[in-house]
Amino acid sequence: MVWQSMWMYLKVFVVGGALCAIGELLCLLTKLTPARILVAYILTGVALSAFGLYGPLVDFAGAGATVPLTGFGHSLCQGVIHGVQERGWIGAFCGGLTATAGGIAAAIFFGTIVALVSKPRMKGR
Amino acid sequence: MNRQKIHTDPIHYNQLTKQVSPPSKLGQGLLRSFWVGGVICVLGQVIADVGTGLLKMSTTDGYCLTAIVLVFLTAVLTGIGVFDKIGQYAGAGSFVPITGFANAMVSPAVEFRREGMVLGLGAKLFTIAGPVLVYGISASVLVGIIYAILYH
């Protein structure tokens, strides 16, 4: 049992770390800005998920696959597909944001609170 | 500063920069982003396991809890200025996970708050998150429409 969960955490670490290292490689070799890499990651996640390739990675590595931004794209895509299965075509519009609402709402809410209570600082200090 | 000396010869200039820069910037960057990104994901897995184990959530809700807690931690660390230092050290290791998405929202919101509550804080919250959501949501709706046409 202990070894089983240690093995799981090792897979999470290696897959999550590898996805980040690929991002760093893109950053260093292509001079893409982080914002463009984030957009590329979410689009890659949506595409891989649509072809059923990202689901197995989530089964294999858990949070190692869901925490990087590709996992965010995967959640959007799976939300849309489940939405269509349960509610028909309207699910194409309702499903994606329903599945990702937690992360987005949290980022807006905590972002606003933190911006209200912290002092503006100069960047790069 | 002796500018003339530096601009003499491009080949010589390249040799000089090679001498001055650290041995393997690429290798070091990859290693740092790998271990920091991996640790953030392991932390995410611990949160998901607490959610599904102790709080009896479904797997989906567990990963949702992971996102919320990581976003919360990032917002706080960004507010006190610690996240910028992690970002400088780890590069993509900090901005590829959902922590980067959260930092990309909180950081400009803090910086531009003085420009007002609506066009400062409210608008700048989406400087980088905006494009990510625009293309992510558009692509997923497209997938949904194709899926609906094919299977319904």
Interface residues (C-beta under 8 A of the other chain):
Chain A: S5 M8 Y9 V12 F13 V14 V15 G16 G17 A18 L19 C20 A21 I22 G23 E24 L25 L26 C27 L28 P34 A35 I37 L38 V39 Y41 I42 L43 G45 V46 A47 A50 G62 A63 G64 T66 V67 P68 L69 G71 F72 G73 S75 L76 C77 G79 V80 I81 G83 V84 Q85 G88 W89 G91 A92 F93 G95 G96 L97 A99 G102 G103 I104 A106 A107 I108 F110 G111 T112 I113 V114 A115 L116 V117 S118 P120 R121 K123 G124 R125
Chain B: K25 L26 G29 L30 R32 S33 F34 W35 V36 G37 G38 V39 I40 C41 V42 G44 Q45 V46 I47 A48 D49 T60 Y63 C64 L65 T66 A67 I68 L70 V71 F72 A75 V76 T78 G79 I80 G81 D84 A90 G91 A92 G93 F95 V96 P97 I98 G100 F101 A102 A104 M105 V106 S107 A109 V110 E111 F112 R113 R114 L121 L125 I128 A129 P131 V132 L133 Y135 G136 I137 A139 S140 V141 V143 G144 I145 Y147 A148 Y151 H152
